Amino acid sequence: MTHQEQAQATSRLRHALLKFKHAQTFFLGAHRKLKGQPPGEVEAFWDGAGQRLDATLQFSAKEVVEAFDQFSKAGLVASTGDRHLVTEAKRTLEQDTT
């Protein structure tokens, strides 16, 4: 793989990880805000805006996994922190399918 392809794989992974971290932040923030709210309000949120948050989290998790695969095929090695986020992204995708 060329140096340019390695740089592109690195950039893709970096951007995917940032988007995933932001999506996680919004998703977890929504959970915190809904704590203690009446069940009807919680359901209404997850039937509306919450579905978009969940879809964004799923999409960004999928992008992380795909970017990491490309990164690994380029012969590059991710840092421990990045590998941890990749693992979280994989768990996010697994939880969605169960």
Sequence and secondary structure as in RCSB ss.txt:
>XXXX:A:sequence
MTHQEQAQATSRLRHALLKFKHAQTFFLGAHRKLKGQPPGEVEAFWDGAGQRLDATLQFSAKEVVEAFDQFSKAG
LVASTGDRHLVTEAKRTLEQDTT
>XXXX:A:secstr
  HHHHHHHHHHHHHHHHHHHHHHHHHHHHHHHHTTS HHHHHHHHHTHHHHHHHHHHHHHHHHHHHHHHHHHTT
    HHHHHHHHHHHHHHHHHH 
